[in-house]
Protein backbone atom coordinates (compact mmCIF):
# COMPACT_ATOMS: atom_id res chain seq x y z
CA UNK A 1 0.00 0.00 0.00
CA UNK A 2 1.46 3.37 -1.04
CA UNK A 3 0.68 6.12 1.44
CA UNK A 4 1.07 9.85 0.87
CA UNK A 5 2.95 10.62 4.09
CA UNK A 6 5.28 13.62 4.15
CA UNK A 7 8.91 12.89 5.11
CA UNK A 8 7.86 9.78 7.06
CA UNK A 9 10.71 7.31 7.49
CA UNK A 10 8.35 4.89 9.25
CA UNK A 11 5.96 4.76 6.28
CA UNK A 12 6.61 1.08 5.51
CA UNK A 13 5.50 -0.37 8.88
CA UNK A 14 2.24 1.56 8.63
CA UNK A 15 1.58 0.45 5.05
CA UNK A 16 2.33 -3.16 6.02
CA UNK A 17 -0.13 -2.98 8.93
CA UNK A 18 -2.91 -1.50 6.80
CA UNK A 19 -2.32 -4.14 4.13
CA UNK A 20 -2.46 -6.82 6.82
CA UNK A 21 -5.95 -5.83 7.98
CA UNK A 22 -7.31 -4.93 4.54
CA UNK A 23 -8.20 -1.24 5.01
CA UNK A 24 -10.57 -0.23 2.21
CA UNK A 25 -13.17 2.27 1.06
CA UNK A 26 -16.03 3.05 3.40
CA UNK A 27 -14.22 2.23 6.65
CA UNK A 28 -14.60 4.34 9.79
CA UNK A 29 -11.27 5.00 11.53
CA UNK A 30 -9.83 6.94 14.45
CA UNK A 31 -6.26 8.23 14.54
CA UNK A 32 -5.51 8.74 18.26
CA UNK A 33 -2.74 11.26 18.91
CA UNK A 34 -3.13 12.59 15.38
CA UNK A 35 -0.69 15.49 15.72
CA UNK A 36 -0.42 17.31 12.41
CA UNK A 37 -2.81 14.89 10.73
CA UNK A 38 -0.55 13.25 8.14
CA UNK A 39 -1.65 9.72 9.07
CA UNK A 40 -5.29 10.85 9.26
CA UNK A 41 -5.07 12.15 5.69
CA UNK A 42 -3.34 8.96 4.53
CA UNK A 43 -6.20 6.93 6.02
CA UNK A 44 -8.76 9.27 4.46
CA UNK A 45 -7.26 8.75 1.00
CA UNK A 46 -7.84 5.01 1.37
CA UNK A 47 -11.33 5.03 2.93
CA UNK A 48 -12.59 7.61 0.43
CA UNK A 49 -15.61 9.90 0.57
CA UNK A 50 -17.85 7.16 1.94
CA UNK A 51 -15.53 6.57 4.89
CA UNK A 52 -14.69 8.70 7.92
CA UNK A 53 -11.52 9.43 9.89
CA UNK A 54 -11.64 10.94 13.37
CA UNK A 55 -8.36 12.76 14.05
CA UNK A 56 -8.09 12.88 17.85
CA UNK A 57 -5.45 14.77 19.81
CA UNK A 58 -5.28 16.24 23.31
CA UNK A 59 -3.54 19.40 22.05
CA UNK A 60 -6.15 21.95 20.94
CA UNK A 61 -3.63 23.45 18.50
CA UNK A 62 -3.56 20.11 16.67
CA UNK A 63 -7.18 20.65 15.61
CA UNK A 64 -6.18 23.69 13.55
CA UNK A 65 -3.18 21.85 12.10
CA UNK A 66 -5.33 18.89 11.09
CA UNK A 67 -7.86 21.27 9.50
CA UNK A 68 -5.08 22.75 7.34
CA UNK A 69 -3.57 19.38 6.45
CA UNK A 70 -6.94 17.78 5.68
CA UNK A 71 -8.56 20.75 3.94
CA UNK A 72 -9.30 18.69 0.83
CA UNK A 73 -10.71 15.72 2.77
CA UNK A 74 -14.21 16.35 4.13
CA UNK A 75 -14.26 12.87 5.68
CA UNK A 76 -11.64 13.89 8.29
CA UNK A 77 -13.18 15.12 11.55
CA UNK A 78 -10.79 16.72 14.07
CA UNK A 79 -11.57 16.22 17.77
CA UNK A 80 -9.72 17.64 20.79
CA UNK A 81 -9.67 14.75 23.25
CA UNK A 82 -7.16 12.67 25.20
CA UNK A 83 -6.64 8.99 24.52
CA UNK A 84 -7.70 8.19 28.09
CA UNK A 85 -11.07 9.90 27.44
CA UNK A 86 -11.62 8.59 23.91
CA UNK A 87 -15.33 8.72 23.06
CA UNK A 88 -16.59 8.79 19.48
CA UNK A 89 -20.07 9.40 18.03
CA UNK A 90 -20.06 5.96 16.34
CA UNK A 91 -18.19 2.65 16.46
CA UNK A 92 -15.25 2.49 14.07
CA UNK A 93 -13.57 -0.30 12.09
CA UNK A 94 -10.01 0.73 13.00
CA UNK A 95 -8.43 2.52 15.97
CA UNK A 96 -4.82 3.52 15.29
CA UNK A 97 -2.04 5.15 17.30
CA UNK A 98 1.67 5.74 16.75
CA UNK A 99 4.21 7.37 19.10
CA UNK A 100 1.36 7.99 21.55
CA UNK A 101 1.56 5.39 24.32
CA UNK A 102 5.13 6.42 25.10
CA UNK A 103 3.76 9.78 26.32
CA UNK A 104 0.52 8.89 28.16
CA UNK A 105 0.18 8.17 31.88
CA UNK A 106 -1.21 4.63 31.47
CA UNK A 107 -0.85 2.92 28.07
CA UNK A 108 -3.25 0.09 29.01
CA UNK A 109 -6.04 2.57 29.72
CA UNK A 110 -5.61 4.09 26.25
CA UNK A 111 -5.52 0.68 24.55
CA UNK A 112 -8.71 -0.31 26.37
CA UNK A 113 -10.44 2.87 25.22
CA UNK A 114 -9.30 2.18 21.66
CA UNK A 115 -10.67 -1.35 21.94
CA UNK A 116 -14.00 -0.01 23.17
CA UNK A 117 -14.10 2.50 20.29
CA UNK A 118 -14.08 -0.19 17.59
CA UNK A 119 -16.98 -2.47 16.67
CA UNK A 120 -16.83 -6.10 17.87
CA UNK A 121 -14.26 -7.79 15.64
CA UNK A 122 -12.80 -4.38 14.70
CA UNK A 123 -9.11 -3.61 14.49
CA UNK A 124 -6.68 -1.88 16.86
CA UNK A 125 -3.21 -1.06 15.51
CA UNK A 126 -0.54 0.44 17.79
CA UNK A 127 3.00 1.36 16.78
CA UNK A 128 5.49 2.34 19.48
CA UNK A 129 9.31 2.57 19.68
CA UNK A 130 12.00 0.89 21.72
CA UNK A 131 13.98 4.12 22.03
CA UNK A 132 17.05 2.76 23.79
CA UNK A 133 17.57 0.21 20.99
CA UNK A 134 18.25 3.03 18.54
CA UNK A 135 21.89 3.86 17.86
CA UNK A 136 23.88 6.87 16.68
CA UNK A 137 27.53 6.05 16.07
CA UNK A 138 26.98 2.93 18.18
CA UNK A 139 25.69 4.87 21.24
CA UNK A 140 22.12 4.25 22.55
CA UNK A 141 19.46 6.88 22.02
CA UNK A 142 17.48 8.38 24.87
CA UNK A 143 14.25 10.34 25.05
CA UNK A 144 14.05 11.79 28.58
CA UNK A 145 10.80 13.68 27.90
CA UNK A 146 8.86 10.47 27.23
CA UNK A 147 7.15 8.71 30.15
CA UNK A 148 7.62 5.27 28.57
CA UNK A 149 10.43 5.55 25.97
CA UNK A 150 10.73 1.76 25.57
CA UNK A 151 7.02 0.94 25.63
CA UNK A 152 7.36 -0.88 22.32
CA UNK A 153 9.28 -3.64 24.09
CA UNK A 154 6.15 -4.58 26.08
CA UNK A 155 3.50 -3.53 23.56
CA UNK A 156 2.23 -7.08 22.74
CA UNK A 157 1.72 -7.77 26.47
CA UNK A 158 -0.05 -4.44 26.95
CA UNK A 159 -2.46 -5.22 24.11
CA UNK A 160 -3.21 -8.60 25.68
CA UNK A 161 -3.77 -7.05 29.11
CA UNK A 162 -6.12 -4.51 27.51
CA UNK A 163 -8.35 -7.38 26.41
CA UNK A 164 -7.40 -7.40 22.73
CA UNK A 165 -6.70 -10.45 20.55
CA UNK A 166 -3.29 -10.07 18.91
CA UNK A 167 -3.18 -11.10 15.26
CA UNK A 168 0.36 -10.04 14.30
CA UNK A 169 3.39 -8.25 15.76
CA UNK A 170 6.77 -7.22 14.39
CA UNK A 171 9.53 -4.61 14.76
CA UNK A 172 11.21 -2.52 12.07
CA UNK A 173 13.94 0.14 12.19
CA UNK A 174 15.13 2.43 9.36
CA UNK A 175 18.90 2.87 9.19
CA UNK A 176 21.36 5.05 7.32
CA UNK A 177 24.63 6.96 7.29
CA UNK A 178 25.34 10.47 6.09
CA UNK A 179 22.83 12.79 4.39
CA UNK A 180 19.35 11.44 3.85
CA UNK A 181 15.88 11.10 5.38
CA UNK A 182 17.10 9.05 8.36
CA UNK A 183 19.58 11.74 9.41
CA UNK A 184 17.04 14.50 8.77
CA UNK A 185 14.43 12.70 10.87
CA UNK A 186 16.81 12.18 13.79
CA UNK A 187 17.90 15.81 13.67
CA UNK A 188 14.28 16.97 13.79
CA UNK A 189 13.56 14.57 16.67
CA UNK A 190 16.55 15.45 18.84
CA UNK A 191 17.55 18.91 17.62
CA UNK A 192 21.10 17.63 17.01
CA UNK A 193 22.53 16.85 13.56
CA UNK A 194 24.29 13.46 13.76
CA UNK A 195 26.55 14.34 10.84
CA UNK A 196 27.90 11.30 9.01
CA UNK A 197 27.60 8.91 11.96
CA UNK A 198 25.81 5.62 11.22
CA UNK A 199 22.23 5.66 12.52
CA UNK A 200 19.75 2.96 13.46
CA UNK A 201 16.50 4.63 14.40
CA UNK A 202 14.51 3.16 17.30
CA UNK A 203 12.73 -0.02 16.23
CA UNK A 204 9.03 0.59 15.82
CA UNK A 205 7.01 -2.30 17.24
CA UNK A 206 3.67 -2.85 15.52
CA UNK A 207 0.79 -4.73 17.10
CA UNK A 208 -2.19 -5.62 14.93
CA UNK A 209 -5.03 -6.72 17.20
CA UNK A 210 -8.79 -7.15 17.22
CA UNK A 211 -11.60 -6.51 19.66
CA UNK A 212 -13.13 -9.90 20.56
CA UNK A 213 -16.47 -10.65 18.90
N, C-alpha and C positions, 0 to 999 in steps of 0.2 A: 504494500500500500504506500503510495507516494503522498506525503503530507506537506502542505505549504507552510512550514514553520520557519520563521526568520532566525538565521544564525543559531540553529539548535543542534548542538553536537550530540545530543541524546535522542535524535529523531528516530533512529533505527529501532531502539527498544520499544518506543511507543507504537510505531507502525507494526512491529511484530505482534504486540499485544492485541491491537485492534484487528489484525488479520486472524489471530487465534480465535477471537470470539465472534467474528463475522459481522462487525459493525456495518450497517447498511441504511439505505434511505428510509425515512419515517421513524427512526428511533428517537426516543426521548433520553437525554443524557444530562448529567450534572458534572461540571468541572469544579471541584472543591479546592479552594486556594488558587483561584484562576489568575491572580496577578494581572499582567497586562493583557491577557485574553488570547494569546497566540494559540494555545491548545484548544480553547473554546471555538475559535474560528476554524481551526483544522477539523474539529468534530463537525461543525456546522456544514462545512463543505461536503462532508460525506453523507450526513443525514438529510441534507437538502431542505427544500421549502416545506415539505410535509413533516419534517422532524422538528425537534426543539432542543436547545442547549441552554441550561441554566449555568451561568458563570457566577460562582459564589466566592466571595472573599470578605474577610473581616475588616479590611482597610477600605474606608469609604472612598478614598481617592482612586482605588482600583475600579470602581464603578464607572468613573469618567474615562479612565484609560480603556476599559473594555468597550465602552460606547464608541470611542474613536476607532479602535482596532476593528470592531465588528460593524462599522457603519453600513456596510453593504449586505449585512446578513440579518434580516428581520427576525430570524428564528433564534437569535441569541438574546437571552434575557439576563441582565446583570442584577445580582442581588447582593446587598451588603449583609453578611451573616457569617458567624464563625462556624467552623466544622463541628464543634461540640453542640451547637444549637441548630444544626441542619434540619430544615423543615421546608418541604417543597409543596406547591399546590397540586401536584399529581405524582403518582409513582413513575419512576423512570426505568429504562432498560439497562442503563449503565451509569454507575457512579465512579468517577475517576479522580485520583489525586497524584501529584508528583511534587517532591521536595516540600511537602506539607507536614507530615507526621514528625519530622525532625524538629519542628518548631513548636508544636502544640504541647499543652500540659500533659495530656493523657492520650496517647495514640489509640489505645483500645476503644476509648469512648468515641473517638471520631470514626473509627472503622465500624463500630456498631451503628452509629447514626447513618453512615453510608449504606450499610446493609439494610437498614429499615427504610431508606429512601427508595430502594429499587423494588420492583415487583417480585413476587415469589419466583424463583428461578432466574432472576435478573443477575447482571454481572457487576462485580466490584473489582476494579483494577487499581493497585497502588504501586507506585515506583518511588523508592527511597534509597539514599546512598549509604555506603559504608565509608565515611569520610577518611578515616585513618588508614584505609587501604590504598588511598591515592598516593602518588609519589611525584616529587619534583626533584630531579637530580638524585634520586634514590632516597630522599628524606620524606617521612610521612607528612601528609597534610593534616591540618587541624582547622576546626571551625568553632571557635570558642563562643560565638554568639548563639549557636544552636543548642537547644535543650537536650536533643538526642542525636548527636552527629553520626552515630553508627547504627541508627535504628534499622537500616536495611539488613543488618546481620541477624536480626530477630523477627523480621517482617513476616515470614511464613507462620511462625508461632503466634504472632499477634493476630493475624487473620483468623487462625483456628480458634483462639481464645475469644475472638469477637463473634463467634458463632457462624463463620463462613465456611463453605466447602471449597478447599483449594483445588483448582484444576491444573495449574501449571505455575512453575516458578523458575527463574533463571537470573543470572547476573551478567552485566556487560559493561565494559569500560573503554571509552575512546582513549587513544594514545597518540603521541606525536613528539616531534623534536624540531625546534626552530620555528620560523614563521608559519602561521596557519591557524585554522579555526580553534584547535585545541589550546594553543597558547593564548589566543585572543579571549577565549572563554575563561581560562584560568585567571588572566589579568583582570577581567571584568568582575570575577567572583571575589578575588582577594585584594584587588587594588595594587598588586605588585606584578610587574612584567617578569616572567621567568627567563627571558632571554632565549638562549639556545639550549637550555637544559632539557634533557629528556623528561617527558611528562606522561604519567598514567593518571587519568582523572579518576575520581572515586567511582568504584563499581556501582552501578545502579541496579538494585535488586527489584525485579518485577514479580508481583503476585497477581495472578489471574484467578479470581474466586467467584463463587456464586452464592446467592442467598438460597437456603434450602427451600424446596417446594412446600 
